[in-house]
């Protein structure tokens, strides 16, 4: 019931939500295949230490970014970055802290897109079981004219989708709980014409 995902198609940018490494690897694979001219990676506090291990290619002569050094002066709960890559190089910016991480990431994505009117289409990458909540947030926050495809990272999506062992059951139960909380929050603060679900 939670599982969803669409086939990625050519777009203006790829956005990968914070979380499991498989999401970033898959997003970078799509970027490397030329699906989009740019990619935006959301990097949460627990990913920063291992960020340099990602298969990120830098243009010749460009020094790799050091998120670990950038994060040091920031209190741990506020360590969250967007890392943008395109043909011109790699840059990063800090994402505002707050509760409800997925909603906060999509709000920051809305701001990022608002500063780049040329971005009219997105492929959004996350875990298969997480995409329903991501879509709920996107419908509430992103401009309706933005064309979005929701792509599930293959390895993580298949591992978390269904199955009978206890960790998967716990993950799915937690996701259902988060969906209910997000629905209540989004309905409480919704604006006219906003779709939830």
Rosetta constraint file for C-alpha pairs under 8 A:
AtomPair CA 2 CA 128 HARMONIC 7.58 0.50
AtomPair CA 2 CA 129 HARMONIC 5.13 0.50
AtomPair CA 2 CA 130 HARMONIC 7.55 0.50
AtomPair CA 2 CA 131 HARMONIC 7.96 0.50
AtomPair CA 2 CA 132 HARMONIC 6.43 0.50
AtomPair CA 2 CA 161 HARMONIC 7.87 0.50
AtomPair CA 2 CA 172 HARMONIC 7.97 0.50
AtomPair CA 3 CA 128 HARMONIC 5.21 0.50
AtomPair CA 3 CA 129 HARMONIC 4.86 0.50
AtomPair CA 3 CA 130 HARMONIC 7.90 0.50
AtomPair CA 3 CA 131 HARMONIC 7.55 0.50
AtomPair CA 3 CA 132 HARMONIC 7.52 0.50
AtomPair CA 3 CA 161 HARMONIC 6.38 0.50
AtomPair CA 4 CA 128 HARMONIC 5.60 0.50
AtomPair CA 4 CA 129 HARMONIC 6.90 0.50
AtomPair CA 4 CA 131 HARMONIC 6.42 0.50
AtomPair CA 4 CA 132 HARMONIC 6.78 0.50
AtomPair CA 4 CA 152 HARMONIC 7.39 0.50
AtomPair CA 5 CA 128 HARMONIC 6.20 0.50
AtomPair CA 5 CA 131 HARMONIC 7.08 0.50
AtomPair CA 5 CA 150 HARMONIC 5.44 0.50
AtomPair CA 5 CA 151 HARMONIC 4.92 0.50
AtomPair CA 5 CA 152 HARMONIC 5.22 0.50
AtomPair CA 6 CA 149 HARMONIC 6.32 0.50
AtomPair CA 6 CA 150 HARMONIC 5.52 0.50
AtomPair CA 6 CA 151 HARMONIC 5.22 0.50
AtomPair CA 6 CA 152 HARMONIC 7.36 0.50
AtomPair CA 7 CA 149 HARMONIC 7.59 0.50
AtomPair CA 7 CA 150 HARMONIC 7.85 0.50
AtomPair CA 7 CA 151 HARMONIC 6.33 0.50
AtomPair CA 8 CA 35 HARMONIC 7.92 0.50
AtomPair CA 8 CA 123 HARMONIC 6.41 0.50
AtomPair CA 8 CA 149 HARMONIC 6.41 0.50
AtomPair CA 8 CA 150 HARMONIC 7.39 0.50
AtomPair CA 8 CA 151 HARMONIC 5.92 0.50
AtomPair CA 9 CA 35 HARMONIC 6.66 0.50
AtomPair CA 9 CA 123 HARMONIC 7.34 0.50
AtomPair CA 9 CA 149 HARMONIC 7.41 0.50
AtomPair CA 10 CA 35 HARMONIC 4.79 0.50
AtomPair CA 10 CA 36 HARMONIC 6.01 0.50
AtomPair CA 11 CA 35 HARMONIC 6.43 0.50
AtomPair CA 11 CA 36 HARMONIC 5.24 0.50
AtomPair CA 11 CA 120 HARMONIC 7.92 0.50
AtomPair CA 11 CA 121 HARMONIC 5.14 0.50
AtomPair CA 11 CA 122 HARMONIC 5.54 0.50
AtomPair CA 11 CA 123 HARMONIC 6.62 0.50
AtomPair CA 12 CA 36 HARMONIC 5.32 0.50
AtomPair CA 12 CA 37 HARMONIC 6.35 0.50
AtomPair CA 12 CA 38 HARMONIC 7.00 0.50
AtomPair CA 12 CA 118 HARMONIC 7.76 0.50
AtomPair CA 12 CA 119 HARMONIC 5.36 0.50
AtomPair CA 12 CA 120 HARMONIC 6.41 0.50
AtomPair CA 12 CA 121 HARMONIC 5.23 0.50
AtomPair CA 12 CA 122 HARMONIC 6.01 0.50
AtomPair CA 13 CA 36 HARMONIC 5.19 0.50
AtomPair CA 13 CA 37 HARMONIC 6.40 0.50
AtomPair CA 13 CA 38 HARMONIC 5.02 0.50
AtomPair CA 13 CA 39 HARMONIC 5.44 0.50
AtomPair CA 13 CA 40 HARMONIC 7.30 0.50
AtomPair CA 13 CA 119 HARMONIC 6.72 0.50
AtomPair CA 13 CA 121 HARMONIC 6.69 0.50
AtomPair CA 13 CA 122 HARMONIC 5.10 0.50
AtomPair CA 13 CA 123 HARMONIC 6.60 0.50
AtomPair CA 14 CA 27 HARMONIC 6.96 0.50
AtomPair CA 14 CA 31 HARMONIC 7.27 0.50
AtomPair CA 14 CA 36 HARMONIC 6.42 0.50
AtomPair CA 14 CA 38 HARMONIC 6.52 0.50
AtomPair CA 14 CA 39 HARMONIC 4.59 0.50
AtomPair CA 14 CA 40 HARMONIC 6.07 0.50
AtomPair CA 14 CA 122 HARMONIC 5.56 0.50
AtomPair CA 14 CA 123 HARMONIC 4.79 0.50
AtomPair CA 14 CA 124 HARMONIC 5.94 0.50
AtomPair CA 14 CA 125 HARMONIC 7.45 0.50
AtomPair CA 15 CA 27 HARMONIC 7.60 0.50
AtomPair CA 15 CA 39 HARMONIC 5.94 0.50
AtomPair CA 15 CA 40 HARMONIC 4.80 0.50
AtomPair CA 15 CA 41 HARMONIC 5.99 0.50
AtomPair CA 15 CA 42 HARMONIC 7.59 0.50
AtomPair CA 15 CA 122 HARMONIC 6.92 0.50
AtomPair CA 15 CA 123 HARMONIC 6.22 0.50
AtomPair CA 15 CA 124 HARMONIC 4.80 0.50
AtomPair CA 15 CA 125 HARMONIC 6.16 0.50
AtomPair CA 16 CA 23 HARMONIC 6.51 0.50
AtomPair CA 16 CA 24 HARMONIC 6.26 0.50
AtomPair CA 16 CA 27 HARMONIC 6.22 0.50
AtomPair CA 16 CA 39 HARMONIC 7.84 0.50
AtomPair CA 16 CA 40 HARMONIC 6.36 0.50
AtomPair CA 16 CA 41 HARMONIC 4.96 0.50
AtomPair CA 16 CA 42 HARMONIC 5.98 0.50
AtomPair CA 16 CA 124 HARMONIC 5.88 0.50
AtomPair CA 16 CA 125 HARMONIC 4.71 0.50
AtomPair CA 16 CA 126 HARMONIC 6.27 0.50
AtomPair CA 17 CA 23 HARMONIC 7.34 0.50
AtomPair CA 17 CA 41 HARMONIC 6.58 0.50
AtomPair CA 17 CA 42 HARMONIC 5.10 0.50
AtomPair CA 17 CA 43 HARMONIC 7.54 0.50
AtomPair CA 17 CA 102 HARMONIC 7.87 0.50
AtomPair CA 17 CA 105 HARMONIC 7.37 0.50
AtomPair CA 17 CA 124 HARMONIC 7.60 0.50
AtomPair CA 17 CA 125 HARMONIC 6.39 0.50
AtomPair CA 17 CA 126 HARMONIC 5.73 0.50
AtomPair CA 18 CA 23 HARMONIC 7.92 0.50
AtomPair CA 18 CA 41 HARMONIC 7.35 0.50
AtomPair CA 18 CA 42 HARMONIC 4.82 0.50
AtomPair CA 18 CA 43 HARMONIC 5.08 0.50
AtomPair CA 18 CA 44 HARMONIC 5.50 0.50
AtomPair CA 18 CA 47 HARMONIC 7.88 0.50
AtomPair CA 19 CA 23 HARMONIC 7.18 0.50
AtomPair CA 19 CA 43 HARMONIC 7.64 0.50
AtomPair CA 19 CA 44 HARMONIC 7.07 0.50
AtomPair CA 19 CA 47 HARMONIC 7.43 0.50
AtomPair CA 20 CA 24 HARMONIC 7.57 0.50
AtomPair CA 20 CA 156 HARMONIC 7.54 0.50
AtomPair CA 21 CA 25 HARMONIC 6.36 0.50
AtomPair CA 21 CA 47 HARMONIC 7.96 0.50
AtomPair CA 22 CA 26 HARMONIC 6.03 0.50
AtomPair CA 22 CA 153 HARMONIC 6.38 0.50
AtomPair CA 22 CA 154 HARMONIC 7.95 0.50
AtomPair CA 22 CA 155 HARMONIC 6.74 0.50
AtomPair CA 22 CA 156 HARMONIC 6.18 0.50
AtomPair CA 23 CA 27 HARMONIC 6.13 0.50
AtomPair CA 23 CA 125 HARMONIC 6.43 0.50
AtomPair CA 23 CA 126 HARMONIC 5.65 0.50
AtomPair CA 23 CA 127 HARMONIC 6.88 0.50
AtomPair CA 23 CA 152 HARMONIC 7.94 0.50
AtomPair CA 23 CA 153 HARMONIC 5.26 0.50
AtomPair CA 23 CA 156 HARMONIC 7.55 0.50
AtomPair CA 24 CA 28 HARMONIC 6.01 0.50
AtomPair CA 24 CA 41 HARMONIC 7.04 0.50
AtomPair CA 24 CA 54 HARMONIC 7.58 0.50
AtomPair CA 25 CA 29 HARMONIC 6.10 0.50
AtomPair CA 25 CA 54 HARMONIC 6.96 0.50
AtomPair CA 25 CA 55 HARMONIC 7.18 0.50
AtomPair CA 26 CA 30 HARMONIC 6.32 0.50
AtomPair CA 26 CA 125 HARMONIC 7.96 0.50
AtomPair CA 26 CA 153 HARMONIC 5.80 0.50
AtomPair CA 26 CA 154 HARMONIC 7.61 0.50
AtomPair CA 27 CA 31 HARMONIC 6.21 0.50
AtomPair CA 27 CA 39 HARMONIC 7.70 0.50
AtomPair CA 27 CA 125 HARMONIC 6.46 0.50
AtomPair CA 27 CA 153 HARMONIC 7.81 0.50
AtomPair CA 28 CA 32 HARMONIC 5.95 0.50
AtomPair CA 28 CA 39 HARMONIC 7.59 0.50
AtomPair CA 28 CA 55 HARMONIC 7.36 0.50
AtomPair CA 28 CA 56 HARMONIC 7.26 0.50
AtomPair CA 29 CA 33 HARMONIC 6.23 0.50
AtomPair CA 30 CA 34 HARMONIC 6.62 0.50
AtomPair CA 30 CA 35 HARMONIC 5.62 0.50
AtomPair CA 30 CA 36 HARMONIC 7.74 0.50
AtomPair CA 31 CA 35 HARMONIC 5.46 0.50
AtomPair CA 31 CA 36 HARMONIC 5.79 0.50
AtomPair CA 31 CA 37 HARMONIC 7.26 0.50
AtomPair CA 31 CA 38 HARMONIC 7.06 0.50
AtomPair CA 31 CA 39 HARMONIC 6.56 0.50
AtomPair CA 37 CA 86 HARMONIC 5.98 0.50
AtomPair CA 37 CA 87 HARMONIC 7.15 0.50
AtomPair CA 38 CA 84 HARMONIC 7.13 0.50
AtomPair CA 38 CA 85 HARMONIC 5.54 0.50
AtomPair CA 38 CA 86 HARMONIC 4.42 0.50
AtomPair CA 38 CA 87 HARMONIC 7.46 0.50
AtomPair CA 39 CA 84 HARMONIC 5.74 0.50
AtomPair CA 39 CA 85 HARMONIC 5.33 0.50
AtomPair CA 39 CA 86 HARMONIC 6.68 0.50
AtomPair CA 40 CA 82 HARMONIC 6.40 0.50
AtomPair CA 40 CA 83 HARMONIC 5.60 0.50
AtomPair CA 40 CA 84 HARMONIC 4.46 0.50
AtomPair CA 40 CA 85 HARMONIC 6.52 0.50
AtomPair CA 41 CA 82 HARMONIC 5.52 0.50
AtomPair CA 41 CA 83 HARMONIC 5.01 0.50
AtomPair CA 41 CA 84 HARMONIC 6.37 0.50
AtomPair CA 42 CA 80 HARMONIC 7.43 0.50
AtomPair CA 42 CA 81 HARMONIC 5.96 0.50
AtomPair CA 42 CA 82 HARMONIC 4.67 0.50
AtomPair CA 42 CA 83 HARMONIC 6.52 0.50
AtomPair CA 42 CA 105 HARMONIC 7.42 0.50
AtomPair CA 43 CA 47 HARMONIC 5.99 0.50
AtomPair CA 43 CA 48 HARMONIC 6.50 0.50
AtomPair CA 43 CA 51 HARMONIC 7.95 0.50
AtomPair CA 43 CA 80 HARMONIC 5.72 0.50
AtomPair CA 43 CA 81 HARMONIC 5.15 0.50
AtomPair CA 43 CA 82 HARMONIC 6.10 0.50
AtomPair CA 43 CA 83 HARMONIC 7.30 0.50
AtomPair CA 44 CA 48 HARMONIC 6.58 0.50
AtomPair CA 44 CA 79 HARMONIC 6.54 0.50
AtomPair CA 44 CA 80 HARMONIC 4.60 0.50
AtomPair CA 44 CA 81 HARMONIC 6.60 0.50
AtomPair CA 45 CA 76 HARMONIC 6.70 0.50
AtomPair CA 45 CA 77 HARMONIC 7.22 0.50
AtomPair CA 45 CA 78 HARMONIC 7.67 0.50
AtomPair CA 45 CA 79 HARMONIC 4.92 0.50
AtomPair CA 45 CA 80 HARMONIC 5.55 0.50
AtomPair CA 47 CA 51 HARMONIC 5.99 0.50
AtomPair CA 48 CA 67 HARMONIC 6.20 0.50
AtomPair CA 48 CA 68 HARMONIC 5.95 0.50
AtomPair CA 48 CA 71 HARMONIC 7.94 0.50
AtomPair CA 49 CA 67 HARMONIC 7.78 0.50
AtomPair CA 49 CA 68 HARMONIC 5.90 0.50
AtomPair CA 50 CA 54 HARMONIC 7.58 0.50
AtomPair CA 51 CA 67 HARMONIC 7.48 0.50
AtomPair CA 52 CA 56 HARMONIC 7.98 0.50
AtomPair CA 52 CA 66 HARMONIC 7.67 0.50
AtomPair CA 58 CA 62 HARMONIC 6.06 0.50
AtomPair CA 58 CA 63 HARMONIC 7.55 0.50
AtomPair CA 58 CA 64 HARMONIC 6.73 0.50
AtomPair CA 58 CA 89 HARMONIC 6.26 0.50
AtomPair CA 58 CA 90 HARMONIC 6.93 0.50
AtomPair CA 59 CA 87 HARMONIC 7.52 0.50
AtomPair CA 59 CA 88 HARMONIC 7.39 0.50
AtomPair CA 59 CA 89 HARMONIC 6.03 0.50
AtomPair CA 62 CA 89 HARMONIC 7.15 0.50
AtomPair CA 64 CA 90 HARMONIC 7.89 0.50
AtomPair CA 65 CA 90 HARMONIC 7.45 0.50
AtomPair CA 65 CA 91 HARMONIC 7.47 0.50
AtomPair CA 66 CA 70 HARMONIC 6.48 0.50
AtomPair CA 67 CA 71 HARMONIC 5.98 0.50
AtomPair CA 68 CA 72 HARMONIC 6.43 0.50
AtomPair CA 70 CA 74 HARMONIC 7.89 0.50
AtomPair CA 71 CA 79 HARMONIC 6.03 0.50
AtomPair CA 74 CA 78 HARMONIC 6.42 0.50
AtomPair CA 74 CA 79 HARMONIC 6.18 0.50
AtomPair CA 75 CA 79 HARMONIC 6.66 0.50
AtomPair CA 77 CA 97 HARMONIC 7.28 0.50
AtomPair CA 78 CA 96 HARMONIC 7.22 0.50
AtomPair CA 78 CA 97 HARMONIC 5.08 0.50
AtomPair CA 79 CA 94 HARMONIC 7.58 0.50
AtomPair CA 79 CA 95 HARMONIC 7.95 0.50
AtomPair CA 79 CA 97 HARMONIC 7.74 0.50
AtomPair CA 80 CA 94 HARMONIC 5.93 0.50
AtomPair CA 80 CA 95 HARMONIC 5.40 0.50
AtomPair CA 80 CA 96 HARMONIC 7.49 0.50
AtomPair CA 80 CA 97 HARMONIC 7.41 0.50
AtomPair CA 81 CA 92 HARMONIC 6.52 0.50
AtomPair CA 81 CA 93 HARMONIC 5.55 0.50
AtomPair CA 81 CA 94 HARMONIC 4.38 0.50
AtomPair CA 81 CA 95 HARMONIC 5.15 0.50
AtomPair CA 82 CA 92 HARMONIC 5.48 0.50
AtomPair CA 82 CA 93 HARMONIC 5.40 0.50
AtomPair CA 82 CA 94 HARMONIC 6.28 0.50
AtomPair CA 82 CA 95 HARMONIC 6.46 0.50
AtomPair CA 83 CA 90 HARMONIC 7.00 0.50
AtomPair CA 83 CA 91 HARMONIC 5.74 0.50
AtomPair CA 83 CA 92 HARMONIC 4.27 0.50
AtomPair CA 83 CA 93 HARMONIC 6.68 0.50
AtomPair CA 84 CA 90 HARMONIC 5.63 0.50
AtomPair CA 84 CA 91 HARMONIC 5.32 0.50
AtomPair CA 84 CA 92 HARMONIC 6.03 0.50
AtomPair CA 85 CA 89 HARMONIC 5.79 0.50
AtomPair CA 85 CA 90 HARMONIC 4.48 0.50
AtomPair CA 85 CA 91 HARMONIC 6.65 0.50
AtomPair CA 86 CA 90 HARMONIC 6.67 0.50
AtomPair CA 95 CA 105 HARMONIC 7.68 0.50
AtomPair CA 95 CA 108 HARMONIC 6.52 0.50
AtomPair CA 96 CA 104 HARMONIC 7.76 0.50
AtomPair CA 96 CA 108 HARMONIC 7.54 0.50
AtomPair CA 97 CA 104 HARMONIC 7.67 0.50
AtomPair CA 98 CA 104 HARMONIC 6.55 0.50
AtomPair CA 99 CA 104 HARMONIC 7.03 0.50
AtomPair CA 100 CA 104 HARMONIC 6.15 0.50
AtomPair CA 100 CA 182 HARMONIC 7.92 0.50
AtomPair CA 101 CA 105 HARMONIC 6.11 0.50
AtomPair CA 102 CA 106 HARMONIC 6.30 0.50
AtomPair CA 102 CA 133 HARMONIC 7.82 0.50
AtomPair CA 102 CA 134 HARMONIC 6.62 0.50
AtomPair CA 102 CA 137 HARMONIC 7.47 0.50
AtomPair CA 103 CA 107 HARMONIC 6.15 0.50
AtomPair CA 103 CA 134 HARMONIC 7.69 0.50
AtomPair CA 103 CA 137 HARMONIC 5.69 0.50
AtomPair CA 104 CA 108 HARMONIC 6.23 0.50
AtomPair CA 105 CA 109 HARMONIC 6.10 0.50
AtomPair CA 106 CA 110 HARMONIC 6.13 0.50
AtomPair CA 106 CA 134 HARMONIC 7.80 0.50
AtomPair CA 106 CA 137 HARMONIC 6.58 0.50
AtomPair CA 106 CA 138 HARMONIC 6.36 0.50
AtomPair CA 106 CA 141 HARMONIC 7.03 0.50
AtomPair CA 106 CA 142 HARMONIC 7.55 0.50
AtomPair CA 107 CA 111 HARMONIC 6.46 0.50
AtomPair CA 107 CA 141 HARMONIC 6.35 0.50
AtomPair CA 107 CA 142 HARMONIC 7.65 0.50
AtomPair CA 108 CA 112 HARMONIC 6.21 0.50
AtomPair CA 109 CA 113 HARMONIC 6.09 0.50
AtomPair CA 110 CA 114 HARMONIC 5.99 0.50
AtomPair CA 110 CA 141 HARMONIC 6.89 0.50
AtomPair CA 110 CA 142 HARMONIC 5.51 0.50
AtomPair CA 110 CA 143 HARMONIC 7.74 0.50
AtomPair CA 111 CA 115 HARMONIC 6.46 0.50
AtomPair CA 112 CA 116 HARMONIC 6.69 0.50
AtomPair CA 113 CA 117 HARMONIC 6.49 0.50
AtomPair CA 113 CA 119 HARMONIC 6.30 0.50
AtomPair CA 120 CA 145 HARMONIC 7.56 0.50
AtomPair CA 120 CA 146 HARMONIC 5.21 0.50
AtomPair CA 120 CA 147 HARMONIC 6.30 0.50
AtomPair CA 121 CA 146 HARMONIC 5.57 0.50
AtomPair CA 121 CA 147 HARMONIC 4.46 0.50
AtomPair CA 121 CA 148 HARMONIC 5.77 0.50
AtomPair CA 122 CA 146 HARMONIC 7.49 0.50
AtomPair CA 122 CA 147 HARMONIC 6.24 0.50
AtomPair CA 122 CA 148 HARMONIC 4.86 0.50
AtomPair CA 122 CA 149 HARMONIC 6.32 0.50
AtomPair CA 123 CA 148 HARMONIC 5.78 0.50
AtomPair CA 123 CA 149 HARMONIC 4.72 0.50
AtomPair CA 123 CA 150 HARMONIC 5.87 0.50
AtomPair CA 123 CA 151 HARMONIC 6.63 0.50
AtomPair CA 124 CA 148 HARMONIC 7.05 0.50
AtomPair CA 124 CA 149 HARMONIC 6.17 0.50
AtomPair CA 124 CA 150 HARMONIC 4.95 0.50
AtomPair CA 124 CA 151 HARMONIC 5.93 0.50
AtomPair CA 125 CA 150 HARMONIC 6.15 0.50
AtomPair CA 125 CA 151 HARMONIC 4.84 0.50
AtomPair CA 125 CA 152 HARMONIC 5.74 0.50
AtomPair CA 125 CA 153 HARMONIC 6.49 0.50
AtomPair CA 126 CA 130 HARMONIC 6.43 0.50
AtomPair CA 126 CA 131 HARMONIC 6.15 0.50
AtomPair CA 126 CA 150 HARMONIC 7.88 0.50
AtomPair CA 126 CA 151 HARMONIC 6.68 0.50
AtomPair CA 126 CA 152 HARMONIC 5.38 0.50
AtomPair CA 126 CA 153 HARMONIC 5.91 0.50
AtomPair CA 127 CA 131 HARMONIC 6.28 0.50
AtomPair CA 127 CA 152 HARMONIC 5.15 0.50
AtomPair CA 127 CA 153 HARMONIC 5.51 0.50
AtomPair CA 127 CA 154 HARMONIC 7.99 0.50
AtomPair CA 127 CA 156 HARMONIC 6.06 0.50
AtomPair CA 127 CA 157 HARMONIC 4.84 0.50
AtomPair CA 127 CA 160 HARMONIC 7.91 0.50
AtomPair CA 128 CA 151 HARMONIC 7.68 0.50
AtomPair CA 128 CA 152 HARMONIC 4.64 0.50
AtomPair CA 128 CA 153 HARMONIC 6.78 0.50
AtomPair CA 128 CA 154 HARMONIC 8.00 0.50
AtomPair CA 128 CA 156 HARMONIC 7.61 0.50
AtomPair CA 128 CA 157 HARMONIC 4.41 0.50
AtomPair CA 128 CA 158 HARMONIC 7.40 0.50
AtomPair CA 128 CA 160 HARMONIC 7.60 0.50
AtomPair CA 128 CA 161 HARMONIC 6.94 0.50
AtomPair CA 129 CA 157 HARMONIC 6.63 0.50
AtomPair CA 129 CA 160 HARMONIC 6.79 0.50
AtomPair CA 129 CA 161 HARMONIC 6.22 0.50
AtomPair CA 129 CA 172 HARMONIC 7.38 0.50
AtomPair CA 129 CA 175 HARMONIC 7.52 0.50
AtomPair CA 130 CA 134 HARMONIC 6.41 0.50
AtomPair CA 130 CA 175 HARMONIC 7.21 0.50
AtomPair CA 131 CA 135 HARMONIC 5.96 0.50
AtomPair CA 131 CA 150 HARMONIC 6.85 0.50
AtomPair CA 131 CA 151 HARMONIC 7.95 0.50
AtomPair CA 131 CA 152 HARMONIC 7.31 0.50
AtomPair CA 132 CA 136 HARMONIC 6.29 0.50
AtomPair CA 132 CA 197 HARMONIC 7.59 0.50
AtomPair CA 133 CA 137 HARMONIC 6.35 0.50
AtomPair CA 133 CA 178 HARMONIC 7.99 0.50
AtomPair CA 133 CA 179 HARMONIC 5.95 0.50
AtomPair CA 133 CA 182 HARMONIC 7.60 0.50
AtomPair CA 133 CA 197 HARMONIC 7.78 0.50
AtomPair CA 134 CA 138 HARMONIC 6.18 0.50
AtomPair CA 135 CA 139 HARMONIC 6.11 0.50
AtomPair CA 135 CA 150 HARMONIC 7.64 0.50
AtomPair CA 135 CA 197 HARMONIC 7.45 0.50
AtomPair CA 136 CA 140 HARMONIC 6.44 0.50
AtomPair CA 136 CA 183 HARMONIC 7.89 0.50
AtomPair CA 136 CA 195 HARMONIC 7.53 0.50
AtomPair CA 136 CA 196 HARMONIC 5.32 0.50
AtomPair CA 136 CA 197 HARMONIC 4.96 0.50
AtomPair CA 137 CA 141 HARMONIC 6.09 0.50
AtomPair CA 137 CA 186 HARMONIC 7.86 0.50
AtomPair CA 137 CA 196 HARMONIC 7.56 0.50
AtomPair CA 138 CA 142 HARMONIC 5.16 0.50
AtomPair CA 139 CA 143 HARMONIC 7.96 0.50
AtomPair CA 139 CA 144 HARMONIC 7.31 0.50
AtomPair CA 139 CA 194 HARMONIC 6.75 0.50
AtomPair CA 139 CA 195 HARMONIC 5.59 0.50
AtomPair CA 139 CA 196 HARMONIC 6.53 0.50
AtomPair CA 140 CA 186 HARMONIC 7.13 0.50
AtomPair CA 140 CA 190 HARMONIC 7.28 0.50
AtomPair CA 140 CA 194 HARMONIC 5.36 0.50
AtomPair CA 140 CA 195 HARMONIC 5.91 0.50
AtomPair CA 140 CA 196 HARMONIC 6.38 0.50
AtomPair CA 142 CA 146 HARMONIC 7.18 0.50
AtomPair CA 152 CA 157 HARMONIC 5.98 0.50
AtomPair CA 153 CA 157 HARMONIC 5.54 0.50
AtomPair CA 154 CA 158 HARMONIC 6.07 0.50
AtomPair CA 155 CA 159 HARMONIC 6.30 0.50
AtomPair CA 156 CA 160 HARMONIC 6.14 0.50
AtomPair CA 157 CA 161 HARMONIC 5.96 0.50
AtomPair CA 159 CA 163 HARMONIC 7.94 0.50
AtomPair CA 159 CA 168 HARMONIC 7.89 0.50
AtomPair CA 160 CA 168 HARMONIC 5.70 0.50
AtomPair CA 160 CA 171 HARMONIC 7.35 0.50
AtomPair CA 160 CA 172 HARMONIC 7.64 0.50
AtomPair CA 161 CA 168 HARMONIC 7.55 0.50
AtomPair CA 161 CA 172 HARMONIC 7.91 0.50
AtomPair CA 162 CA 168 HARMONIC 6.93 0.50
AtomPair CA 162 CA 169 HARMONIC 7.56 0.50
AtomPair CA 162 CA 172 HARMONIC 7.96 0.50
AtomPair CA 163 CA 168 HARMONIC 6.53 0.50
AtomPair CA 163 CA 169 HARMONIC 7.44 0.50
AtomPair CA 164 CA 168 HARMONIC 6.90 0.50
AtomPair CA 164 CA 169 HARMONIC 6.57 0.50
AtomPair CA 165 CA 169 HARMONIC 6.42 0.50
AtomPair CA 166 CA 170 HARMONIC 6.08 0.50
AtomPair CA 167 CA 171 HARMONIC 6.12 0.50
AtomPair CA 168 CA 172 HARMONIC 6.18 0.50
AtomPair CA 169 CA 173 HARMONIC 6.07 0.50
AtomPair CA 170 CA 174 HARMONIC 6.02 0.50
AtomPair CA 171 CA 175 HARMONIC 6.19 0.50
AtomPair CA 172 CA 176 HARMONIC 6.29 0.50
AtomPair CA 173 CA 177 HARMONIC 6.39 0.50
AtomPair CA 174 CA 178 HARMONIC 6.20 0.50
AtomPair CA 175 CA 179 HARMONIC 6.09 0.50
AtomPair CA 176 CA 180 HARMONIC 6.40 0.50
AtomPair CA 177 CA 181 HARMONIC 6.39 0.50
AtomPair CA 178 CA 182 HARMONIC 6.03 0.50
AtomPair CA 179 CA 183 HARMONIC 6.04 0.50
AtomPair CA 180 CA 184 HARMONIC 6.34 0.50
AtomPair CA 181 CA 185 HARMONIC 6.25 0.50
AtomPair CA 182 CA 186 HARMONIC 5.93 0.50
AtomPair CA 183 CA 187 HARMONIC 5.96 0.50
AtomPair CA 183 CA 196 HARMONIC 6.69 0.50
AtomPair CA 183 CA 197 HARMONIC 7.33 0.50
AtomPair CA 184 CA 188 HARMONIC 6.04 0.50
AtomPair CA 185 CA 189 HARMONIC 6.40 0.50
AtomPair CA 186 CA 190 HARMONIC 5.50 0.50
AtomPair CA 186 CA 196 HARMONIC 7.01 0.50
AtomPair CA 187 CA 196 HARMONIC 7.17 0.50
AtomPair CA 190 CA 194 HARMONIC 6.19 0.50
